[in-house]
Amino acid sequence: MTMDYRQNDFEIQVAADEQTIASSTISLRASLRDFLRENGRIYHRYKEGKYHLPNDERENDRTDMVHAMWLLTLNDRLGLAPPCNSDAKVGRVLDVGTGTGIWAIDFAEEHPESEVVIRFMGMIFPRFNQRGKCVPFNVRFEVDDIEDEWTFSQPFDYIHSRVMTASVADWPQYLKKCYDNLEPGGYLELQETDLFPTSDDGSLAQDSPLMEWAGLMYDASVKFGRPYLQLSTLRESMIEAGFENVIISTYKWPSNDWPRDVRFKELGLWQRENMVTGLDGFSLAPLTRAHNWKPAQVTVFLVDVRKDVMNRYIHAYWLVLVQATERTQLPAKKRGPDMKAGPPHIAVMYQAPESNEVQVAIDEAPGDDDSRSEIGSSVAPSITSLRPSLRDYREENGRSYHQYKDGKYNLPNDDRELDRQDLEHQLWLLSLDDRLGLAPPCQPNAKVGRVLDVGTGTGIWALNYGDEHPEAEVYGNDLSPVQPGHVPPNVRFEVDDVEDEWTFSRPFSYIHSRVMTSSIGDWRLYLRRCFDNLEPGGWLELQELDCVPRSDDGTLTPESPLNKWADLLVDASEKFGRPYVRIPPLKDMMIEIGFEDVSIYMHKWPTNSWPKDLKFKELGMWQNQSMMEGLEGFTMAPLTRALDWKKDEVNGFLIDVRKEINNRDVHAYWPIYFIMGRKPFKAETPAPA
């Protein structure tokens, strides 16, 4: 969901996902009265038993979620073949095995000149897409079996086929049908995932529950007569069918967030959600129909499979192949401007020198594996490797804290916490649709002078801003010298305490302040200093997170462990003299100090993937990751220093807090706020500080 920053009511409502994602299509899908009910799931009746995935709302919504994974994998493209280029002019398009129709709808919206035909056996097509708009006029759904004779009256310019392994009995025949139903020069694109996961370091044992599950699924597919195929064989089959310029691109979907690289980490978060929510649907029909298991046996077996999927010490991934290929060439003079002769140009992410398979680096600091707690991922390796030694820092309860004004700041500053802060930066970017802020100086075309980033942490915001605005002079200050040593020429970091007197020689055009609550003793004085150190017309932007979670439906109870945790942190912050403050009153305080054009907007970070809306679901996955990695660091110093708890007491208490954060039946979220205001061009005498 994109935030509407112009709304008068700055709070937005988040709908709970009773099953999974696609809210707008659920109520509009065809009645399930003609479908087969089996083991608590619903399957299609058309050629009953031929397709073994459910087609109930849970599975259809998971399918929509996987579509988001494909988009992330392909850099927001619908495919790698030339017809998916944004400027391509395409005629007839066939989407095979379309599922919910989400790919076809997206393609039709991007290419309104095209005619998109989509075929599937499940009769689950929506009248509206996920954004609430009518299905485009250039889309037509058909219920049919692709293994029957194809009787299309006209050929296609592009055929898109996604995840059809285990649904096709004779792949050479299927590929031949695709070939015969393409225009000369038309493209076929296969997007397939391998059934068997693998690992590059041997951490996925051959006798593991996850590998046993894959073996059972393969055996069942053989019994059904539609085996999962070895994806590497498809290229030769396509060439034999007559295709030319066959190009294979290989990607990896990690089993969870174990990778170091932030892109692979995000793919792993999505794939973990995909597997955890979909495993029951993948497995029930194959194991009960082909292997004669009882549903209870399947359920018990999947407990250990899920544990493997979520275990960050198992560095597993699934190979994902995208094969784009061209039918027999047309003479060059007959080609349109968008379908040029010669091999299609394909931009491949993560391409290695000799092939496009890439090694995924492991996040080496998992820490104590208490329900995947405090995993300490190295999200930004280029920054991590440049951090200075921790030798001057204070060691306490297994964590490192800064020595500068020892004890004033209660979060650790070791690599685990700094990497979590880099991860949290991604949350802010996702909340703001990839913007660094809402104030005018964050507009891409803004020309900005001096910028101050208060409490800069790892410096990632300042570095990003300096890159986006090379004309700006960016200063970042913090109590800890944890920023990288090699930075752009327009970025400078300083160790300083924002509560000391500010001694900047010149004012700033923009001051950015993020998550400073519980770090400031006197907010009025702090905002006054920001005002005094802005040039006339300069902007202050506060980006703040409320410590106390909420729920709109009462599923987060006042006596819950999560609420108790928040209350304890608030109590500790008051004892430290730097309390967590309520954020909305800061708007009025800014106005009293002299800021004008002051506005406030609220967003929500869910505790996990409970929301129905895809954007909020993704925010929840990232926030869950941030909390799992950071909970011990947020809590240890406040509870041991201010409330005299023992380390073991803290760790024992956090077990139940983690369980509640992970519980999708608790529809909790943290409010986050954006407050911005401008110093008048001709400042009046302000109120006294």
LOMAR-959276 format. One record per residue (C-alpha): x, y negated, z negated. Coordinates in steps of 0.001 Angstrom, whole numbers, padded with zeros to 6 digits, always signed. Each point is the difference from the previous one (the first is absolute). Layout:
<rs>
XYZ/...
</rs>
This chain:
<rs>
+000000+000000+000000/+001291-003452+000884/-000438-002593-002729/-002216-002929+000906/+002001-002802-001521/-002768-002528+000674/-002579+001661-002207/-001497-002108-002787/-000260+002912-002385/+003629+001052-000276/-000847+003474-001326/-000585+002878+002395/-001817+003246-000719/+001607+003386+000570/-002286+002941+000721/+000903+003349-001543/+000639+002858+002394/-002307+002767-001161/+001720+002343+002414/+002729-001781+001964/+000238-002840+002542/-002283-000921+002870/-002889-001838-001631/-001583-001502+003077/-000451+003259+001861/-001202+002208-002855/-003604-001169-000183/-000338+000062+003784/+001301+003439+000794/-002473+002511+001350/-001975+002044-002508/+001762+003062-001335/-003166+002111+000047/+001163+002069+002993/+003441+000698-001396/+001355+003066-001754/+000438-000259-003779/+002718+002255-001354/+001978-000042-003267/-001115-003517-000814/+001071-001425+003389/-001873-000667+003245/+001046+001327+003429/-001416-000527+003499/-002426+002541+001470/+000815-000685+003640/+001759+003241+001012/-000051+000880-003674/+003271+001087-001536/+002250-001149+002840/+001377-003004-001877/+001083+000555-003582/+000308-003492-001423/-003083-001426-001721/-001855-002872+001616/-001500-001447-003155/+000623-003540-001198/+003059+000979-002029/+001764+001467+003022/-001146-002674+002416/+001273-002721-002299/+003311+001838-000377/+000216+000076+003794/-000416-003773+000071/+002788-000277-002584/+002313+002119+002179/-000703-002431+002836/+001586-002686-002190/+003049+002267-000378/+000360+000287+003765/-000205-003776+000307/+002690-000415-002656/+002174+002587+001754/-000339-001695+003383/+000407-003597-001222/-003719-000747+000310/-000222+001421+003526/-002661+002519+001012/+002518+001982+002033/+003353-000118+001741/-001202+000498+003584/-000158-003135+002214/-003836-000175-000078/+000353-000916-003690/+002043-003095+000787/-001921-003103-001024/+000081-001424+003546/-000904+003253+001776/-003107+000019+002205/-001516+003456-000313/-002951+001645+001717/-001491+003226-001323/+001315+001439-003266/-000765+003350-001635/+000491+000549-003733/+000000+003742-000681/-001195+001295-003367/-000886-003522-001023/-001234+000749-003528/-001543-003166-001414/+000829-001869+003197/+002227-002509-001768/+002859+000239+002541/-002360-000387+002955/-001772-002970-001574/+003311-001730-000684/+001215+000679+003547/-003230-001308+001517/+000246-003191-002042/+003606-000549+001080/-000837+000803+003646/-003528-001270+000721/+000536+000611+003719/+000288+003764-000580/-002694+002679-000105/+000655+002323-002947/-001551+003471-000087/+000390+001984-003191/-000766+003657-000577/-000254+002034-003173/-001975+002887-001449/-001016-001623-003278/-002760-002563+000841/+001347-002490-002553/+000365-003112+002102/-000796-003363-001614/-002222-002743+001344/+002324-002466-001693/+003744-000099-000373/+001868-000498-003287/-000097-003765+000353/-003791+000066+000137/-000320-000849+003695/-002070+001962+002500/+001843+002674+001923/+001241-001762+003153/-002154+000152+003124/+002831+001735+001885/+000035+003090-002264/-002018+003160+000633/-000151+003004-002356/-000642+003558+001187/-000392+003231-001961/+001792+002716+001928/+002563+002764-000299/+003284-000823+001710/+000612+003709+000586/-003018+000163+002298/+000311-001018+003641/+000638-003719+000421/-002651-001543+002261/+000918-003682+000051/-001116-001734+003177/+003035-002314+000145/+003606+000360-001137/+001607-002008-002818/+002901-002430-000159/+000935+001108-003512/-000798+003014-002167/+000702-000239-003721/+000144+003249-001993/+000668-000040-003745/+000554+002928-002409/-001501+002716+002190/+002347+002792-001082/-002079+002821-001554/-002988-001250+002014/+001216+001179+003429/+000385+003684+000873/+001803-000379+003339/+002292-003016+000130/+001218+000476+003599/-003634+000063+001118/-000846-003056-002124/+002948-001952+001403/-000982+001052+003530/-003516-001368-000588/+001503-003273-001168/+002206-000106+003095/-002874+000747+002378/-002161-002718-001567/+002582-002785+000227/+000399-002513+002787/+003336+000305+001829/+002350-002028-002180/-002291+000408-003015/+001371+000754-003455/-000583+002740-002547/+001093-000652-003580/+000071+002686-002692/+000292-001009-003656/+000576+003100-002110/+001172+000933-003497/+001879+003161-000888/-001676+002384-002447/+003206+001062-001730/+001760-002594-002148/+003773+000020-000262/+002793-001680-001943/+003487-001010+001063/+001626+000752-003364/-001547+003384-000843/-002139-001417-002803/-003088+001605+001574/+000489+003696-000732/-001325+002572+002445/-001878+001734-002825/-001606-003215-001279/-003801-000277-000291/+000000-002641+002749/+001775+002306+002456/-002231+002901-001036/-003023-002194+000736/+001320-000842+003478/+000641+003680+000708/-003533+000937-001035/-001444-002752+002181/+002030+001195+002976/-001075+003636-000495/-003634-001107-000178/+000326-002006+003214/+001388+003080+001778/-002972+002052-001190/-002346-002717+001266/+001667+000147+003435/+001162-003627-000086/+003439+000105-001561/+001984-002965-001186/+002615-000298+002692/+003657-000863-000093/-000027-003609+001125/+003370+000216+001720/-001535+002322+002621/-002458-002622+001226/+002494-001878+002139/+000710+003010+002220/-003725+000769+000248/-000704-003541+001151/+002696+000167+002664/-001378+003350+001205/-003465-001587+000258/+001456-002553+002426/+000707-002999-002213/+003150-002039+000469/+001898-002499-002145/-000842+001944-003161/+001340-001883-003008/-000102+001348-003559/+000317-002260-003036/+000404+001598-003422/-000932-001589-003326/-000202+001220-003578/-002781-000255-002548/+001514+000567-003473/-002011+001999-002522/-000013-002884-002481/+001952-003140-000832/+003367+001769-000450/+001840-001890+002809/+002191-003019-000697/-001004-001904+003137/-003079-002136-000638/-001637+000959+003325/+000357+003723-000651/-001063-000563-003598/-003227-001592+001213/-000608+002852+002451/+000596+002411-002885/-002562-001760-002170/-002579+000326+002777/+000894+003625+000742/-000223+000924-003678/-003474-001535-000109/-000899+001803+003230/+001125+003374-001337/-001408-000365-003499/-003429-001078+001272/-000052+002347+002993/+001594+003202-001257/-003286+001497-001127/-001589-000651+003407/+003012+001309+001929/+000095+003252-001960/-003457+001210-001022/-001306+001323+003329/+003283+001586+001195/+000719+001728-003317/-003569+001178-000656/-000944+000939+003574/+003287+001456+001245/+001609+001262-003231/-003191+000840-001927/+001033-002062-003015/-002600-001167-002483/-000468-003781-000301/+001264+000147-003588/+003208+001695+001178/+000543-002772+002531/-000554-002682-002627/+002478+001543-002439/+002630+000555+002702/-000242-003614+001175/+000911-001286-003469/+003613+001087+000538/-000018-001156+003621/-001019-003497-001105/+002768+000017-002591/+002524+000687+002765/-001445-002800+002119/+000321-002475-002889/+003400+001177-001256/+002578-002673+000857/+002846+002476-000511/-001264+001861+003074/+001114-002096+002965/-002432+001495+002473/-001514-001509+003118/-002173+000952+002949/+001253-000573+003524/-002278-002144+002134/+000392+000116+003781/-001251-002498+002550/+000309+001179+003614/-000744-002499+002744/+000043+001304+003548/-000957-001131+003482/-001893+001920+002678/+001291+000178+003576/+001415-003351+001108/-001926-002366+002213/+001838-001814+002771/+001339-003177-001522/-002032-002258+002322/-003271+001435-001380/+000871-000598-003610/-001533-002774-002025/+002251-002434-001874/-000506+001838-003281/+000893+003512+001208/+003459-000328+001477/+001796+002821+001745/+002640+001977-001823/+000125+001401-003508/-002179-001757-002579/+001941-002254-002326/-000553+001105-003583/+001282-001832-003063/+000769+002602-002658/+000194-000842-003684/+002864+001458-002008/+001778+001266+003104/+003314+001726-000728/+002920-000307+002458/-000470+003375+001719/-003664+000687-000685/-002828-001806-001657/+000051+002194-003106/+001252-001889-003038/+001322+001090-003373/-002065-001386-002855/+002061-001248-002952/-001104+001199-003427/-000857-002300-002868/+002637+001329-002387/-001280-001308-003352/-003177+001879-000859/+000450-000248-003774/-002203+002013-002356/-002617+001875+001978/-002916-000560-002356/-002946+000037+002373/+002229-001712+002581/+000884-002795-002394/+002780-002593+000257/+001386+001349+003212/+002323-002877+000595/-000128-000122+003759/+002593-001920+001949/-002345-001843+002307/+002456-002470+001470/+003361+001731+000429/+001618-002987+001670/-000660-002041-003114/+000658+002746-002545/+003511+000684+001253/+000951-003651-000478/-001157-000429-003578/+002727-000837-002522/+001118+002368-002722/-002211+000416-003059/+003012+000074-002346/-000914-003293-001694/-003562+001001-000692/-001643+001275-003142/-000752+003740-000165/-003103+000877-002020/-002166+003145-000038/+001566+001195+003232/-000642-003245+001891/+002153-003063+000787/-001009-003572-000841/+001634-003335+000788/+002429-001533-002503/-000620-003626+000939/-002078-001354-002913/-000207+003567-001258/-003511+001197-000782/-001906-002866+001626/-001265+002098+002900/-001405+003424-000785/+000091+001767+003347/+003102+002054+000885/+002296-001218+002745/+001429+003373+001001/-000316+001448+003492/-003224+001811-000852/-001795-003224-000898/+001594-002083+002736/-001037+002523+002639/-003517+000004-001448/-000053-003784+000396/+000968+000397+003651/-002851+002489+000364/-002397-002454-001663/+001063-002612+002551/-001596+002269+002617/-003245-000174-002003/+000001-003780+000173/+000693+000105+003745/-002831+002482+000525/-002354-002184-002057/+000882-003045+002108/-000053+001708+003410/+003791-000166+000231/+000271-003635-001097/+002339-001138-002775/-002591-002370-001442/-003197-001935+000672/+001381-003524-000333/+000658-001942+003239/+003817+000398-000264/-000550+003733+000630/-001591-000596+003388/+002264+001450+002729/+000313-003363+001760/+000661-002005-003181/+003214-002039-000148/+001112+000021-003613/+002853-001664-001844/+001075+001147-003460/-001758+003019-001544/+000248+001367-003560/-000882+003611-000871/-000455+000162-003785/+000807+003308-001718/+001290+001354+003292/+000790+003510-001300/+001724+001944+002762/-000270-003041+002254/-002058+001838+002597/-002613-002765+000353/+002686-002681+000351/+001892+002079+002568/-003162+000583+002025/-000894-003673-000144/+003505-001036+001017/-000191+002354+002990/-003418-001319+001085/+000985-003645-000485/+003658-000401+000995/-000384-003783-000247/-000806+000261-003734/+002450-000140-002898/-001164+002713-002427/+001006+000242-003664/-000859+002990-002185/+000571+000030-003744/-000317+002722-002602/+001378+001036-003378/+001775+002999+001559/+002690-000107+002728/-001510+002922+001899/-000352-001567+003439/+002125+001204+002935/+003349-001606+000661/-000345-000263+003781/-002887-002304+000849/-001022-002304+002858/+001841-003343+000042/-003175-001863-000998/-000637+002054-003188/+001699-000510-003358/-000546+001784-003326/+000642-001364-003481/-000174+001483-003514/-002121-002376-002044/-002823-000181-002526/-003103-001800+001288/-000850-000985-003580/+003167-002088-000269/+000061-003550+001328/-000093-000074+003809/+003007-001838+001409/-000495+000251+003761/+001543-002931+001831/-002756-000231+002624/-003697+000936+000093/-001506+002922+001917/-002557+000253+002794/-001397+003270-001366/+000270+001853-003308/-000989+003675-000047/-000685+001615-003385/-000936+003683-000224/-001018+002069-003081/+001346-002379-002629/-002710+000685-002587/+001626+001375-003198/+003238-001709+001072/-001142-003567-000787/-000519-001356-003512/-001626-003316+000992/-001879+000078+003293/-000905-003681-000087/+003674-000930-000295/+000926+002478+002750/-002600-001381+002425/+001066-003536-000898/+003585+000835+000965/-001187+001464+003287/-001952-003202+000681/+002951-002250-000855/+002360+002000+002234/-002213-000127+003087/+000312-002718+002588/-003209-001947+000753/-002223+002292+002067/+001883+003092-001201/-001816+003206-000909/+000015+002295-003040/-001327+003540+000402/-000574+002377-002916/-000431+003702+000747/-001040+001682-003239/-001195+003386-001172/-002434+000418-002890/+001345+002472-002552/-003454+001227-001009/-001680+002379+002484/-003723-000029+000720/-002702+002046+001655/-003208-001283+001544/-002005+003148-000713/+000950+000736-003617/+002140+003037+000810/+002920-001603-001867/-001172+000075-003606/+001223-002421-002702/+001453+002872-002038/+001866+001552+002936/+003778+000614-000199/+000559-002505+002828/-001852-002770-001830/+001790+000878-003226/+003321-000260+001861/-000907-003462+001311/-001075-001151-003478/+003313+001152-001466/+001967-001896+002651/-002032-003144-000669/+000633+000328-003758/+003734+000476+000578/+000207-002984+002353/-001607-002238-002629/+002553+001127-002574/+002766-000821+002467/-001439-003512+000437/-000593+000426+003722/-003542+001321+000234/-001777+001456+002974/-002354-002824+000919/-003335-000077+001758/+000758-001103+003547/-003121-001976+001154/+000455-002788-002631/+003383-000796+001586/-001920-001638+002853/-001495-002627-002319/+003374-000478-001667/+001589-000772+003381/-002721-002564+000739/+000523-001649-003396/+003731-000277+000670/-000612-001804+003278/-000190+002590+002790/-002665-000475+002645/-001614+002297+002571/+000259+002738-002635/-001638+003292+000993/-000117+003478-001474/-000657+003371+001631/-000363+003390-001591/+000878+003380+001459/-000015+003467-001579/+002596+002732-000302/-001780+003313-000691/+001590+002532-002339/+000117+002692+002683/-001692+001025+003242/-003559-000116-001395/-001348-002809+002270/-002026+000756+003097/+001457-002864+002045/+003179+001044+001804/+001943-003166-000875/-000826+000254-003704/+000747+003720+000093/+003492-000785+001290/+000474-002703-002634/-001055+002541-002629/+002540+002532+001213/+002799-002581-000174/-001118-001316-003411/-000214+003547-001325/+003546+000551+001183/+001146-003245-001625/-001630+000933-003305/+001350+003544-000005/+003509-001289+000608/-000236-002968-002333/-002188+001007-002935/+002833+001004-002305/+001959-003152+000853/-003027-002253-000597/-000677+001615-003357/+003173+001141-001739/+001472-003320-001182/-003313-001647-001015/-001175+002966-002066/+003368+000827-001590/+001166-003586-000621/-003269-001708-000944/-002149+002831-001356/+002757+002240-001445/-000965+003118+001921/+002513+002777+000561/+001069+000937+003517/-001671+003424-000278/-003234-001634-001164/+000001-002231+003070/+000640+002909+002368/-002725+002100-001629/-002516-002843+000199/+000752-000669+003676/-001007+003535+001024/-003689-000859-000464/+000466-003442+001559/+001423+001612+003135/-002853+002488+000142/-002519-002827-000030/+001855-001968+002670/-000063+003125+002199/-003672+000786-000707/-002072-000841+003105/-003192+000116-002069/+001186-003102-001865/-000587-002886+002424/+002415-002426-001615/+002024-002790+001543/+002296-002835-000992/-001075-003501+001071/+002676-001971+001803/-000227-003731+000595/+001381-002553+002417/-000085-003595-001251/+001434-002784+002114/+000067-003748-000308/+001691-002991+001617/+001801-002881-001636/-001620-003231+001227/+001890-001965+002603/-000326-002961-002346/-000162+001434-003481/-002075-001775-002607/+001133-000122-003609/-000480+003616-001081/-001421+001263-003254/+002611+000417-002740/+001642+003403-000164/
</rs>
